[in-house]
Amino acid sequence: MTMEAFSRLTAVALPLMFDNIDTDIIIPSREMKTVGKTGLADGLFAGWRYVAVGSREKSPDFLMNRAPYADAKILIAGQNVGCGSSREHAVWALREYGFRAVIAPSFNPIFRGNCIRNGIVPVQLAAEEARTLGDAALREEAEPVTVDLDSMTVEMAGAGPFAFALEDDSRLMLRNGWDAIDLTLQHRDRIAAWREADRARRPWIYLETGR
């Protein structure tokens, strides 16, 4: 799974307006059959999405199994989304399925960081703003939501725009499709200068090569 730059997305939103959607709900441990970032999308929300454990028969009661929500690229959730464990598989599963943004009043910090490192925008709004968008997405099924990383706003017809915030580094990573290494390498000249200065101060800790 490659990182993709994010600027502006207009897409269907899936409203799952529950608090404390934890990482085991997002992808149960029994669905984690790979150590890589792929092969996880089928296990996304497996406990809600399918009629029984181990089944792939879709539950008619789960919103994501209905049009147009099956094609959603934005998730709207309640408080404390991504709590529970630090498993990055939860974000990998969301990203592989096609989600590029999660809108919620609050995030588990580790989950939020994993979103940023994997190209998903964590949009934190006031609870009433998130609820307004979630209610509208449920009521107006085909009405898309727009997340704009340039203006730092989210809106849909009749709701918003609502402003959100991101740290400068997080915004740079998402805006350019960078991972943490790419972000670090933006300072390669300063890193190289520091290494040369440190080599002059402490030459004994640098191994000589080519002998």
C-alpha positions in Angstrom: 0.0 0.0 0.0 1.6 3.2 -1.1 1.1 6.6 0.5 -1.0 9.0 -1.6 -1.1 12.8 -1.2 -4.3 14.2 0.2 -5.6 17.6 -0.8 -9.4 17.6 -1.1 -11.8 14.7 -1.0 -15.5 14.7 -1.8 -17.1 11.3 -1.1 -19.9 9.4 0.6 -19.5 9.3 4.3 -20.4 6.2 6.5 -22.0 7.4 9.8 -21.3 5.0 12.7 -22.3 7.3 15.5 -21.1 5.2 18.4 -18.6 6.2 21.1 -15.6 4.0 21.8 -15.3 2.2 18.5 -12.2 0.3 19.5 -9.6 -1.4 17.3 -11.1 -4.8 17.9 -14.4 -3.6 16.4 -12.5 -2.1 13.5 -10.7 -5.3 12.9 -11.1 -8.3 15.2 -7.9 -10.1 16.1 -9.2 -13.3 14.4 -9.1 -11.3 11.1 -5.4 -10.4 11.4 -3.9 -13.1 9.3 -1.1 -11.1 7.8 1.7 -8.9 9.1 1.6 -6.7 6.1 -0.7 -3.8 5.2 -2.8 -5.7 2.7 -5.4 -8.5 2.9 -7.2 -6.9 5.7 -10.1 -5.1 4.0 -12.4 -8.1 4.2 -12.0 -8.2 8.0 -12.9 -4.5 8.4 -15.8 -4.3 11.0 -16.2 -8.1 10.6 -18.2 -8.4 13.9 -20.8 -6.0 12.6 -20.5 -6.6 8.8 -21.1 -10.3 8.7 -23.9 -12.5 10.1 -21.6 -14.8 12.1 -18.0 -15.2 13.2 -16.0 -16.6 10.3 -18.8 -15.9 7.8 -18.6 -13.7 4.8 -22.4 -13.4 4.5 -23.2 -9.8 4.8 -25.5 -8.6 7.5 -28.4 -6.6 6.0 -28.6 -4.6 9.3 -25.1 -3.1 9.0 -25.1 0.3 7.2 -21.8 -0.3 5.3 -23.4 -3.2 3.5 -26.0 -0.9 1.9 -25.7 1.4 -1.1 -24.3 4.1 -1.2 -22.4 3.5 2.0 -20.5 0.5 0.7 -18.5 3.0 -1.4 -17.8 5.4 1.5 -14.3 6.9 1.8 -15.1 9.0 4.9 -16.0 7.5 8.3 -18.0 9.6 10.9 -17.8 8.2 14.4 -18.4 9.1 18.0 -16.1 9.9 20.9 -12.8 8.1 21.4 -12.6 6.3 18.1 -9.7 3.8 17.8 -9.4 3.1 21.5 -8.5 -0.3 22.9 -5.1 -1.4 21.6 -2.3 0.0 19.5 -2.8 -2.4 16.6 -2.0 -0.5 13.4 -3.9 -3.2 11.5 -7.1 -1.2 12.3 -5.9 1.7 10.2 -4.4 -0.6 7.5 -7.8 -2.2 7.1 -9.6 1.2 6.9 -7.1 2.4 4.3 -7.2 -0.7 2.2 -10.9 -0.6 2.1 -10.7 2.9 0.7 -11.3 5.3 3.7 -9.2 8.5 3.5 -10.7 10.4 6.4 -12.2 9.8 9.8 -14.4 12.5 11.4 -14.9 12.3 15.2 -15.1 14.4 18.3 -12.0 12.6 19.8 -9.5 10.0 18.9 -7.3 7.6 20.8 -3.8 9.2 20.4 -2.1 6.1 19.0 -4.9 5.5 16.5 -4.8 9.1 15.4 -1.0 8.9 14.8 -1.4 5.7 12.9 -4.0 7.4 10.7 -1.6 10.2 9.8 1.2 7.8 9.1 -1.0 5.8 6.7 -2.6 8.6 4.7 -5.9 8.9 6.6 -6.9 12.4 7.8 -8.2 12.5 11.4 -10.7 15.3 11.4 -11.5 16.3 15.0 -14.7 18.4 15.4 -16.8 19.5 18.3 -19.3 16.8 19.2 -22.3 18.7 17.9 -20.6 19.3 14.6 -19.7 15.7 14.1 -23.3 14.7 15.1 -24.7 17.2 12.6 -22.6 15.7 9.8 -23.4 12.1 10.9 -27.2 12.8 11.0 -27.1 14.5 7.6 -25.1 11.6 6.1 -27.7 9.2 7.4 -30.6 11.3 6.3 -29.3 12.3 2.9 -27.8 9.0 1.7 -26.3 10.2 -1.6 -25.1 13.6 -0.3 -21.3 13.7 -0.2 -19.0 15.2 2.4 -16.0 17.3 1.5 -12.8 17.2 3.5 -10.4 20.0 2.4 -6.8 19.9 3.8 -6.0 23.3 2.2 -8.8 25.2 3.9 -8.8 22.8 6.9 -12.6 22.5 6.7 -15.2 19.8 6.3 -18.7 20.4 5.0 -21.7 19.0 3.1 -24.8 20.6 1.7 -26.7 22.1 4.6 -23.9 21.4 7.1 -20.7 23.4 7.7 -18.1 24.4 6.8 -16.6 23.3 10.1 -13.0 24.0 10.8 -10.5 21.5 12.1 -6.8 21.6 13.1 -3.7 19.5 12.5 -0.1 19.9 13.5 2.1 21.3 10.8 4.2 18.1 10.4 1.0 16.0 10.2 -0.5 18.2 7.6 2.7 18.1 5.6 2.8 14.3 5.7 -0.8 14.0 4.5 -0.6 16.8 2.0 2.5 15.3 0.3 1.9 11.6 0.8 4.9 11.3 3.1 5.7 8.8 5.8 7.8 9.6 8.9 11.0 8.8 7.0 10.1 11.2 4.2 9.4 13.9 6.7 12.8 13.4 8.4 14.6 13.5 5.0 13.3 17.0 4.4 16.0 17.9 6.9 18.8 15.8 5.3 21.1 18.8 4.9 20.9 19.6 8.6 21.3 16.0 9.5 24.4 15.7 7.3 25.9 18.9 8.8 25.4 17.6 12.3 27.0 14.3 11.5 30.0 15.9 10.0 30.4 18.2 13.0 29.9 15.2 15.4 32.5 13.2 13.4 35.0 16.0 14.0 34.2 16.0 17.7 34.1 12.2 18.2 35.8 10.5 15.4 36.3 7.3 17.4 32.6 6.4 17.3 32.4 6.3 13.5 33.5 3.1 11.8 35.9 3.4 8.9 34.7 1.5 5.8 36.5 0.4 2.7 39.5 -1.2 4.3 
